[in-house]
Amino acid sequence: MSVAALAVGLVMLIGINGCGQSDDKDKADTALTGSANDSAADDTSAASDDATGNTAIVSADASGTADMASDAASSDATDLTHGLVYTTMPIANVESISSEKQSWGNGPDRDELNRPVSALSFNEKYADYNVDFIVDTDEKVVFLTFDEGYENGYTPQILDTLNEKGWIGIFFCTGSYIKDNPELVRRMIDEGHVVGNHTEHHPSDGLDSLSISEQQEEIMSIHEYVKENFDYDMFLFRYPSGDFSEQSLAVVNNCGYKSVFWSFAYVDWLTDDQPDESESLTKLTDSLHPGAIYLLHAVSSTNAHILGQFIDAAKSQGYTGGDYVSILTQEMNAGK
């Protein structure tokens, strides 16, 4: 039996309603049975830590090692050419969870390991929702993430650098980006990087501004498109503009995703007002910390030009590139 088939069997056994709650049962049942083009894991639910502290059960379609030799957190890189099946027990009663808007951004305070105190605090505050503002580790590992709303000509150079340095990139893509740049998305997948979900339309007022059903549609429409066209199960999600609510965290979780925010970001997205390369390199390097999640925009010429130097600087300080599959698998094996 395939991992995907096993995952759907588990989902049906424990009664997961798919990406949604009881008022969306018909949609959820359809998502579970699916068409021939839909993966068994496309619309399975994810859920947060329950009262006993159990987190996501992760099943990876990993039949070999990745083509790229990553010096990531694990000693053997995982084959990500089909993504990852990620399932948990769902969070119940989503409609009753607070929909009050929260906006994420790091505060200035740091701990003794240079980690943003605000990121650590939010990790703890929202621990029930399967979310990372920083990866909880004291190991020197950095997760490089790139937000992709449109292509500005620099993604090929970023991919070249990542492959040269042997680091895995996580590319959070909108629906329009994926549909407009299928060759680049295919390259990301084939070269062992992660393609993440950044919503179908990148709603300007945040995912949390939408109804529950609209949020589900923003997440799952692009999930299903990527599955059908690239045979790839996305499993990491990033909120447009960092706006969220506890309710939206639950919705994303129940759609089979881990929410990934960031512990470092800077103003790099203004294409006609790019930050100085030397100053930016210093800023990125000085901000290194264990479990760092770097948010970089791929439209930035500065980021494309300094990326290799930054990776070299991080390596010189003992840092390695992060692999989220390794992290999720460790959580599973630890029974969290």
C-alpha positions as a printed NumPy array, in Angstrom:
array([[  0.   ,   0.   ,   0.   ],
       [  1.287,   3.474,  -0.852],
       [  1.929,   6.08 ,   1.818],
       [ -0.814,   8.241,   0.3  ],
       [ -3.346,   5.405,   0.451],
       [ -2.324,   4.621,   4.019],
       [ -2.761,   8.265,   4.97 ],
       [ -6.282,   8.441,   3.567],
       [ -7.187,   5.216,   5.328],
       [ -6.027,   6.702,   8.616],
       [ -7.967,   9.886,   7.943],
       [-11.174,   8.011,   7.18 ],
       [-10.704,   5.758,  10.204],
       [-10.425,   8.64 ,  12.677],
       [-13.192,  10.632,  11.011],
       [-11.337,  13.668,   9.758],
       [-13.677,  15.936,   7.816],
       [-11.058,  17.292,   5.438],
       [-10.224,  20.983,   5.183],
       [-13.096,  22.349,   7.242],
       [-15.531,  21.649,  10.028],
       [-18.969,  20.14 ,  10.355],
       [-20.706,  22.91 ,   8.411],
       [-18.497,  22.006,   5.45 ],
       [-18.983,  18.265,   5.676],
       [-20.176,  17.766,   2.098],
       [-17.134,  19.602,   0.763],
       [-14.882,  17.648,   3.099],
       [-16.326,  14.294,   2.104],
       [-15.772,  15.169,  -1.542],
       [-12.211,  16.148,  -0.75 ],
       [-11.554,  12.787,   0.883],
       [-12.907,  10.679,  -1.95 ],
       [-11.483,  12.984,  -4.609],
       [-10.946,  12.476,  -8.297],
       [ -8.303,  10.25 ,  -9.824],
       [ -6.005,  13.237, -10.045],
       [ -6.244,  14.103,  -6.368],
       [ -3.743,  12.705,  -3.905],
       [ -5.07 ,  10.884,  -0.907],
       [ -3.419,  13.553,   1.154],
       [ -4.604,  16.607,  -0.795],
       [ -7.484,  17.422,   1.462],
       [ -6.74 ,  15.549,   4.651],
       [ -6.775,  17.535,   7.81 ],
       [ -3.922,  18.651,   9.993],
       [ -4.32 ,  19.505,  13.615],
       [ -2.515,  21.063,  16.484],
       [ -1.103,  19.666,  19.672],
       [ -3.829,  18.064,  21.704],
       [ -4.055,  18.145,  25.477],
       [ -1.394,  15.47 ,  25.776],
       [  1.007,  17.474,  23.649],
       [  0.697,  15.342,  20.546],
       [  1.492,  17.187,  17.344],
       [  1.468,  16.336,  13.701],
       [  1.728,  12.806,  12.418],
       [  3.887,  13.016,   9.366],
       [  3.993,  10.519,   6.535],
       [  6.509,  11.245,   3.827],
       [  6.494,   9.812,   0.338],
       [ 10.255,   9.401,   0.573],
       [ 11.622,   6.593,  -1.553],
       [ 15.18 ,   7.807,  -1.785],
       [ 17.526,  10.667,  -1.222],
       [ 17.261,  14.005,  -2.979],
       [ 19.335,  14.745,  -6.03 ],
       [ 20.956,  17.682,  -4.316],
       [ 23.492,  17.059,  -1.568],
       [ 22.185,  19.281,   1.198],
       [ 24.158,  19.87 ,   4.357],
       [ 20.83 ,  20.385,   6.074],
       [ 19.797,  19.311,   9.546],
       [ 19.539,  15.645,   8.597],
       [ 22.431,  13.587,   7.344],
       [ 20.414,  12.239,   4.392],
       [ 18.317,  14.622,   2.295],
       [ 14.769,  13.436,   1.648],
       [ 13.289,  12.994,  -1.796],
       [ 10.852,  15.905,  -2.002],
       [  9.877,  15.5  ,  -5.641],
       [  6.313,  14.64 ,  -4.579],
       [  6.121,  16.862,  -1.516],
       [  4.953,  15.545,   1.829],
       [  1.764,  13.996,   3.151],
       [  1.062,  15.729,   6.451],
       [ -1.901,  14.655,   8.584],
       [ -3.14 ,  15.049,  12.155],
       [ -6.32 ,  14.965,  14.15 ],
       [ -8.321,  18.117,  13.371],
       [ -9.029,  21.091,  15.582],
       [-12.732,  21.063,  16.38 ],
       [-15.263,  23.891,  16.413],
       [-13.247,  26.267,  14.249],
       [-16.221,  28.615,  13.927],
       [-16.083,  29.277,  17.683],
       [-12.352,  30.173,  17.753],
       [-11.366,  33.845,  17.897],
       [-11.144,  35.599,  14.535],
       [ -9.435,  38.685,  15.996],
       [ -6.68 ,  39.882,  13.658],
       [ -3.058,  39.486,  14.759],
       [ -0.14 ,  40.908,  12.787],
       [  3.252,  39.265,  13.082],
       [  6.531,  41.114,  13.256],
       [  9.672,  40.564,  15.329],
       [ 10.352,  42.771,  18.309],
       [ 13.891,  44.009,  19.065],
       [ 14.622,  41.895,  22.167],
       [ 16.935,  38.887,  21.851],
       [ 17.853,  36.048,  24.169],
       [ 21.356,  34.804,  24.919],
       [ 21.394,  32.848,  21.637],
       [ 20.368,  35.929,  19.605],
       [ 16.883,  34.501,  19.078],
       [ 13.998,  36.998,  18.905],
       [ 12.141,  36.813,  22.206],
       [  8.869,  37.655,  20.455],
       [  9.189,  34.637,  18.133],
       [  9.819,  32.312,  21.06 ],
       [  6.873,  33.845,  22.904],
       [  4.502,  33.433,  19.942],
       [  5.641,  29.831,  19.475],
       [  4.528,  29.165,  23.027],
       [  1.361,  31.255,  22.83 ],
       [  0.075,  29.493,  19.711],
       [  1.537,  26.059,  20.383],
       [ -1.867,  24.414,  19.956],
       [ -2.05 ,  25.45 ,  16.298],
       [  0.916,  23.702,  14.674],
       [  2.837,  26.868,  13.85 ],
       [  6.455,  28.045,  13.798],
       [  7.553,  31.63 ,  14.246],
       [ 11.012,  30.182,  14.876],
       [ 12.104,  26.544,  14.869],
       [ 12.45 ,  25.383,  18.456],
       [ 16.076,  24.275,  18.639],
       [ 19.384,  25.436,  20.045],
       [ 21.231,  23.926,  17.078],
       [ 22.811,  26.229,  14.523],
       [ 20.381,  25.692,  11.674],
       [ 18.857,  28.269,   9.312],
       [ 15.739,  27.877,   7.165],
       [ 15.86 ,  30.011,   4.031],
       [ 12.383,  30.916,   2.785],
       [ 11.497,  32.997,  -0.255],
       [  8.124,  34.606,  -0.872],
       [  7.084,  34.493,  -4.536],
       [  4.213,  36.749,  -5.605],
       [  5.533,  37.461,  -9.089],
       [  8.73 ,  36.755, -11.   ],
       [ 11.255,  39.586, -11.271],
       [ 14.   ,  37.594, -12.97 ],
       [ 16.039,  36.579,  -9.924],
       [ 14.641,  33.167,  -8.971],
       [ 16.921,  31.269, -11.413],
       [ 19.974,  32.926,  -9.838],
       [ 18.694,  32.122,  -6.348],
       [ 18.206,  28.48 ,  -7.345],
       [ 21.694,  28.362,  -8.875],
       [ 23.204,  29.655,  -5.63 ],
       [ 21.246,  27.293,  -3.395],
       [ 22.286,  24.335,  -5.492],
       [ 25.913,  25.462,  -5.579],
       [ 25.964,  25.786,  -1.788],
       [ 23.909,  22.648,  -1.141],
       [ 21.147,  24.371,   0.837],
       [ 17.409,  23.745,   0.582],
       [ 15.146,  26.694,  -0.167],
       [ 11.472,  26.979,   0.746],
       [  9.545,  28.944,  -1.889],
       [  6.139,  30.21 ,  -0.748],
       [  4.241,  30.777,  -3.989],
       [  0.916,  32.36 ,  -4.805],
       [ -1.46 ,  30.782,  -7.28 ],
       [ -0.668,  33.328,  -9.966],
       [  3.067,  32.773,  -9.551],
       [  2.71 ,  29.024,  -9.957],
       [  0.466,  29.328, -13.006],
       [  2.655,  31.989, -14.657],
       [  5.991,  30.244, -13.965],
       [  5.503,  26.478, -14.294],
       [  9.083,  25.91 , -15.481],
       [ 10.536,  27.563, -12.38 ],
       [  8.162,  25.686, -10.082],
       [  9.124,  22.436, -11.77 ],
       [ 12.778,  23.317, -11.316],
       [ 12.249,  24.025,  -7.603],
       [ 10.66 ,  20.619,  -7.159],
       [ 13.111,  18.678,  -9.304],
       [ 16.134,  20.19 ,  -7.56 ],
       [ 14.912,  19.156,  -4.114],
       [ 13.542,  22.432,  -2.77 ],
       [ 10.182,  22.949,  -1.064],
       [  7.233,  24.648,  -2.717],
       [  4.979,  26.183,  -0.064],
       [  1.454,  27.565,  -0.18 ],
       [  1.111,  31.38 ,  -0.086],
       [ -2.63 ,  31.322,  -0.981],
       [ -4.328,  31.503,  -4.344],
       [ -4.814,  35.276,  -4.491],
       [ -2.723,  36.754,  -1.626],
       [ -5.722,  38.596,  -0.06 ],
       [ -4.64 ,  42.163,   0.705],
       [ -6.432,  42.288,   4.067],
       [ -5.038,  38.935,   5.158],
       [ -6.366,  35.392,   5.113],
       [ -8.089,  36.077,   8.42 ],
       [-10.326,  38.709,   6.767],
       [-12.166,  35.98 ,   4.844],
       [-14.897,  33.591,   5.919],
       [-13.898,  30.077,   6.924],
       [-15.031,  28.641,   3.601],
       [-13.214,  31.394,   1.679],
       [-10.035,  30.711,   3.634],
       [-10.303,  27.033,   2.792],
       [-10.739,  27.887,  -0.883],
       [ -7.672,  30.167,  -0.86 ],
       [ -5.593,  27.299,   0.518],
       [ -6.981,  24.258,  -1.215],
       [ -7.587,  25.591,  -4.729],
       [ -3.87 ,  26.097,  -5.273],
       [ -3.051,  22.916,  -3.349],
       [ -5.204,  20.909,  -5.74 ],
       [ -3.783,  22.719,  -8.782],
       [ -0.219,  21.895,  -7.753],
       [ -1.14 ,  18.293,  -7.031],
       [ -2.818,  17.878, -10.404],
       [ -0.171,  19.65 , -12.471],
       [  3.044,  18.801, -10.606],
       [  2.124,  15.62 ,  -8.669],
       [  3.265,  17.46 ,  -5.55 ],
       [  1.68 ,  17.735,  -2.099],
       [  2.388,  21.097,  -0.504],
       [  2.644,  21.004,   3.297],
       [  3.992,  24.367,   4.51 ],
       [  1.908,  27.547,   4.548],
       [  2.77 ,  31.241,   4.873],
       [  0.229,  33.948,   5.62 ],
       [  0.05 ,  36.955,   3.282],
       [  1.548,  39.961,   5.089],
       [  1.841,  37.92 ,   8.288],
       [ -1.781,  38.675,   9.25 ],
       [ -3.598,  35.857,  11.013],
       [ -6.105,  34.949,  13.699],
       [ -6.394,  31.929,  15.945],
       [ -9.272,  30.826,  13.748],
       [ -7.186,  31.089,  10.572],
       [ -4.401,  29.114,  12.254],
       [ -6.933,  26.355,  12.895],
       [ -8.241,  26.494,   9.325],
       [ -4.734,  26.152,   7.875],
       [ -3.985,  23.35 ,  10.301],
       [ -7.11 ,  21.453,   9.324],
       [ -6.201,  21.797,   5.655],
       [ -3.093,  19.686,   6.246],
       [ -0.467,  22.407,   6.624],
       [  2.096,  23.628,   9.095],
       [  2.042,  27.421,   9.368],
       [  5.492,  28.984,   8.966],
       [  6.065,  32.634,   9.838],
       [  9.608,  34.014,  10.281],
       [ 12.182,  35.093,  12.852],
       [ 14.046,  37.413,  10.461],
       [ 12.781,  39.776,   7.778],
       [ 13.735,  43.157,   6.424],
       [ 12.487,  45.649,   3.837],
       [ 13.699,  43.944,   0.67 ],
       [ 10.562,  43.91 ,  -1.514],
       [ 10.676,  47.444,  -2.93 ],
       [ 12.159,  46.74 ,  -6.339],
       [ 12.827,  50.418,  -7.112],
       [ 14.426,  51.068,  -3.716],
       [ 16.661,  48.106,  -2.989],
       [ 18.729,  48.03 ,   0.21 ],
       [ 22.491,  48.405,   0.013],
       [ 24.128,  45.025,  -0.569],
       [ 26.943,  45.429,   1.96 ],
       [ 24.633,  46.696,   4.682],
       [ 22.136,  43.955,   3.94 ],
       [ 24.77 ,  41.231,   4.133],
       [ 25.859,  42.559,   7.522],
       [ 22.241,  42.694,   8.713],
       [ 21.528,  39.124,   7.637],
       [ 24.751,  37.811,   9.146],
       [ 24.413,  39.673,  12.441],
       [ 20.874,  38.309,  12.843],
       [ 21.87 ,  34.624,  12.706],
       [ 20.401,  32.51 ,  15.482],
       [ 19.544,  28.836,  16.101],
       [ 16.317,  27.778,  14.416],
       [ 16.199,  30.932,  12.324],
       [ 13.496,  31.244,   9.683],
       [ 14.616,  33.883,   7.19 ],
       [ 11.949,  35.567,   5.081],
       [ 13.508,  36.856,   1.862],
       [ 11.637,  38.155,  -1.174],
       [ 12.777,  36.65 ,  -4.452],
       [ 12.011,  39.884,  -6.337],
       [ 15.024,  41.468,  -4.605],
       [ 18.191,  41.991,  -6.634],
       [ 20.058,  42.53 ,  -3.37 ],
       [ 19.013,  39.153,  -2.019],
       [ 19.991,  37.418,  -5.252],
       [ 23.422,  39.074,  -5.277],
       [ 24.357,  38.492,  -1.61 ],
       [ 22.788,  35.069,  -1.046],
       [ 25.96 ,  33.093,  -1.706],
       [ 28.03 ,  35.358,   0.539],
       [ 25.456,  35.049,   3.3  ],
       [ 25.427,  31.252,   3.133],
       [ 29.23 ,  31.218,   3.253],
       [ 29.177,  33.556,   6.272],
       [ 26.604,  31.365,   8.015],
       [ 28.654,  28.248,   7.328],
       [ 31.754,  29.924,   8.727],
       [ 29.863,  30.389,  12.005],
       [ 28.87 ,  26.728,  12.095],
       [ 25.363,  27.018,  10.654],
       [ 23.771,  24.501,   8.314],
       [ 20.744,  24.804,   6.048],
       [ 17.47 ,  23.625,   7.486],
       [ 15.309,  20.806,   6.142],
       [ 11.693,  20.996,   7.316],
       [ 11.008,  17.38 ,   6.424],
       [ 13.706,  16.355,   8.882],
       [ 12.143,  18.532,  11.574],
       [  8.643,  17.168,  11.002],
       [  9.908,  13.603,  10.948],
       [ 11.745,  14.168,  14.239],
       [  8.517,  15.485,  15.763],
       [  6.706,  12.37 ,  14.603],
       [  9.376,  10.026,  15.909],
       [  9.383,  11.814,  19.257],
       [  5.645,  11.312,  19.477],
       [  4.931,  15.018,  19.905]])
